[in-house]
Structures are given as structure tokens and as C-alpha cells.
Amino acid sequence: MAGSRSSLRGGVRRGLAGIAVPPAVKLSRQADARAAAGDAAGAEPLYAQALAADPTLAGTHNNRGNALRALGRLDEAAAAYRAAVLHGLHEGMAHYNLGSVLRQAERQDEAEAAFRQALALRPDHAEAWNNCGNLLRDLGRFGGAAVDYRRALALRPDWADAHDNLGAVLYLLHEQGGEEDAAALARLWRRDHPDNPLARHIGAAIAGEEADPRAPDDYVRQTFDLFADEFDRKLAELDYRAPALLAGLLSDEEPAGDLDVLDAGCGTGLCAEALRPYARRLVGVDLSDGMLNRARARGLYDGLHEAELVGFLATHRLAFDLVMAADVFCYFGVLDDALAAACAALRPGGRLAFTVEALDPADGRPHRVATHGRYAHAEAYIRTAVANAGLMLRRCDRDRLRFESGEPVTGLVVLAGRPAG
Ligand SMILES: C[S@@+](CC[C@H](N)C(=O)[O-])C[C@H]1O[C@@H](n2cnc3c(N)ncnc32)[C@H](O)[C@@H]1O
């Protein structure tokens, strides 16, 4: 991130009749022009010349710091910002610039002191609170980081990055033994930002408060739009197997290529290759435009729709012979509406194949949202919900869906059918 610039304080204004612009100021202005054009390498020696002629130009020290930082000369940049402060630029901006470059140089203690100084001078600087939070997060001080992110959000309530940062750090705090502190902070997050999808969903999960029956649409959209570019690579790293396991359920039958198939929550289209041989027509539906763009690039779908899948299914009665939902119902707690809509969208004899993450029966609940925002389901609940939706359970296997933090994630791999006739 570029440092904040300073104009020449107390400098001589151009155009004031009879007053000459000192050479140091002229040089500094030439340097500013170069820097503004993105030429840090050209600007820096001009700043140095200006400061050799007049070392008291505080703003020039600051702007030279920016140029040095852009050139990756971090320690020299830090020295330049300190010189700016020494020569009177005792403003939040100079301390903030100093904190940012010290953080980049991994001089964390000095960086924190500089950020705190910046915030003492300018407590309304949301970016400084956020960056201070990032610094504490990197140092493993998750509770302190959360407090700083909350300050940033008090100033900029709609700042998606700061919400993202706060959610991530509360998750870490919770995972690393700070459950109570994380829950208390999550409750405050939800209270202060009731309309923010991340605060609502992840906040509830971490606070241990009642979650929505399924993840809010705007949470899903935002999460996967951000994740889309990395999704395939990350999932391959985690040895993601849901599409292959579901394809395995279908493999007892030779694909005739005559089915109308829906890939529900198709994401980037990882199921498309397995589904294509069965399909006369292969359609995908997903909430995330970013994921759909990736799916489109595969060139395997006959149609792709940006829509919520329960609503989509409900408006496509008797339209499909096969519906697949790989790793999608983990964004649902209550499955009744989704399964009933899937049943209604299937033709008699049609099949629904899906995975969920398995909830330990010892938990005692039908489903539970975890602090990372996904739900897990008890096998007994799945069996009942499938039956209640009017579907017949054909298979409900336990298998490894993928790894997470090095641990296997066990799932239920389910095949159900709409009774024929
Ligand atoms: C973990 S990804 C799985 C994608 C794909 N099925 C696969 O196996 O690679 C979950 C996908 O479900 C989508 N999704 C979650 N809830 C949804 C809903 N209610 N309606 C439509 N799409 C949804 C997300 O946008 C995301 O693309």
C-alpha cells in the first residue's frame, strides 16, 4: 500500500509575486511530480537532493519515505518517516506510514508503537485500526486484533475487509482456547452489525447463538465470489472427493446420455465431467457469479443460472431426472425445504445425490453450525428428512470428503430416489 503523501508545509507558494521558490522546494516539487507519475526511482534522488539543500523539509522526508518504500528500501523508508516526525510532521499520517513500513520490515514491536502513536493523534483513522489489527493477528494476539478491527468497523461499518478480518481472527481465537472471549466478541459483533452477513452467520456460530436455518444468501455469495479464483487449487490440495464419491454412487448404471441433470450449487463445475455422460441436458445453478464464471469456462454445461437453489428447484417441477448437490447442503442446517423442493423437481424414478458433513451422534443435535460457518448433520436426521420429503433412501455411506487442517472430514454420501409412479 502506498504511503500517505504530504504537501510542503509552510512552503513558498508559486505565483506569489516577488517571492522566489527556494531550490530545495523546487526539487521537492519535481520529485513529487515523478512520484505521482509512479516513478519512485526517479523521484527518490530528487528528494535526497532537496533534503541535502534543506534538511528541515518535514513533508519531503515523508514523501521520500514513500518513494523508498515503493523501492523496497524499507529501513531507509522508516528512517525517512522518523526524520519527518523529527522535523515537525507530528501528524497521525507520518506515524501511520512509519508503522506500515516497520510492519512490512517485520519490526513488529516498533510498528505497534508507531500505529498506537498514529491512533492517539488520529483516533478516527479506520485503516490504522485495521492495520494495527493485522499486526496483532500476525503476532498471534487474536483478542487484541479483534478489538482493533471492531474500532475500524465502528468508523466504517460497511468495510467488507475488516469484517472478514474480524471473522477470521475470532475463529482463530476460538480454535486456540479463547472460546469465551471469542464468543463475547462475536456477540458484540452481531449486536453492532446485525445486517452484515458475516457478522450474522459466523458471529452466531462463534457466539454459540442460534444460527439461521441455512447460511444467508449474501454470506454464501460473498464467500464464494471471493474464493472462486482459488477454489479448484485449494480443494485439490485438500484432496476434495465429493464429486468423485457421488459419481461412484451412479456408476452401477451405464450412462445413456438421455437424462436432464441439475448440478445444484455447481460452483466452479467440479462435478460437470462426471455428470456430462449421463446428460442430455446439463444445467447448473449457484448463488455465486464468481463461481459460475469458472463453471462457464469449462464449456460442459448447457445452461448456468445465478439463483438460490431452493427457489430454483421449486420453479422447476418435474424438470430433472438427476439432481446432484456436492458439498452444498453443508450451507444448510434445516434441510426440509431443500429436499422437498428437490423431490418436486425430480420426475418419478429420478434420483438425488448429495453429500453432507457428518455430525457425531454424541452431539445429540440434528445439525450444528461450526465456527467456520458450515453445518454438519446427524445421519439419523438425514434419514428422517429424506423420508419426510417423500424420497426413498438408497444409499447413505460414510466416507472421507476431504482434509481440513490436516484432519480428515467425514461425510455422508447419500443417494435418494423419487418413487416411480
Ligand atoms: C463448496 S462449493 C461446492 C461446489 C461444487 N458442487 C463442487 O462440488 O465443487 C458450495 C457451492 O454451493 C453454492 N451454494 C451454497 N448455498 C447455495 C444456495 N442456497 N443456492 C445456490 N447455491 C448455493 C455456493 O455458492 C458454492 O458455489
The ligand as an SDF file (V2000), in Angstrom:
LIG
                    3D

 27 29  0  0  0  0  0  0  0  0999 V2000
  -18.2420  -25.9390   -1.5360 C   0  0  0  0  0  0  0  0  0  0  0  0
  -18.9300  -25.3460   -3.0140 S   0  0  0  0  0  0  0  0  0  0  0  0
  -19.2060  -26.8680   -3.9210 C   0  0  0  0  0  0  0  0  0  0  0  0
  -19.3050  -26.6020   -5.3990 C   0  0  0  0  0  0  0  0  0  0  0  0
  -19.4730  -27.8540   -6.2490 C   0  0  0  0  0  0  0  0  0  0  0  0
  -20.7090  -28.5170   -6.0030 N   0  0  0  0  0  0  0  0  0  0  0  0
  -18.3000  -28.7900   -6.0400 C   0  0  0  0  0  0  0  0  0  0  0  0
  -18.5070  -29.9070   -5.5630 O   0  0  0  0  0  0  0  0  0  0  0  0
  -17.1760  -28.3840   -6.3400 O   0  0  0  0  0  0  0  0  0  0  0  0
  -20.5610  -24.8990   -2.5000 C   0  0  0  0  0  0  0  0  0  0  0  0
  -21.3120  -24.1380   -3.5830 C   0  0  0  0  0  0  0  0  0  0  0  0
  -22.6820  -24.0870   -3.2130 O   0  0  0  0  0  0  0  0  0  0  0  0
  -23.1780  -22.8040   -3.5240 C   0  0  0  0  0  0  0  0  0  0  0  0
  -24.3630  -22.5950   -2.6640 N   0  0  0  0  0  0  0  0  0  0  0  0
  -24.4240  -22.6840   -1.3110 C   0  0  0  0  0  0  0  0  0  0  0  0
  -25.6780  -22.4500   -0.8960 N   0  0  0  0  0  0  0  0  0  0  0  0
  -26.4060  -22.2230   -2.0130 C   0  0  0  0  0  0  0  0  0  0  0  0
  -27.7820  -21.9300   -2.2430 C   0  0  0  0  0  0  0  0  0  0  0  0
  -28.6440  -21.8200   -1.2140 N   0  0  0  0  0  0  0  0  0  0  0  0
  -28.1990  -21.7490   -3.5200 N   0  0  0  0  0  0  0  0  0  0  0  0
  -27.3360  -21.8560   -4.5510 C   0  0  0  0  0  0  0  0  0  0  0  0
  -26.0270  -22.1210   -4.3980 N   0  0  0  0  0  0  0  0  0  0  0  0
  -25.5700  -22.3100   -3.1390 C   0  0  0  0  0  0  0  0  0  0  0  0
  -22.0290  -21.8760   -3.2630 C   0  0  0  0  0  0  0  0  0  0  0  0
  -22.1650  -20.6510   -3.9210 O   0  0  0  0  0  0  0  0  0  0  0  0
  -20.8520  -22.7000   -3.7580 C   0  0  0  0  0  0  0  0  0  0  0  0
  -20.5590  -22.4490   -5.0920 O   0  0  0  0  0  0  0  0  0  0  0  0
  1  2  1  0
  2  3  1  0
  2 10  1  0
  3  4  1  0
  4  5  1  0
  5  6  1  0
  5  7  1  0
  7  8  2  0
  7  9  1  0
 10 11  1  0
 11 12  1  0
 11 26  1  0
 12 13  1  0
 13 14  1  0
 13 24  1  0
 14 15  1  0
 14 23  1  0
 15 16  2  0
 16 17  1  0
 17 18  1  0
 17 23  2  0
 18 19  1  0
 18 20  2  0
 20 21  1  0
 21 22  2  0
 22 23  1  0
 24 25  1  0
 24 26  1  0
 26 27  1  0
M  CHG  2   2   1   9  -1
M  END
$$$$
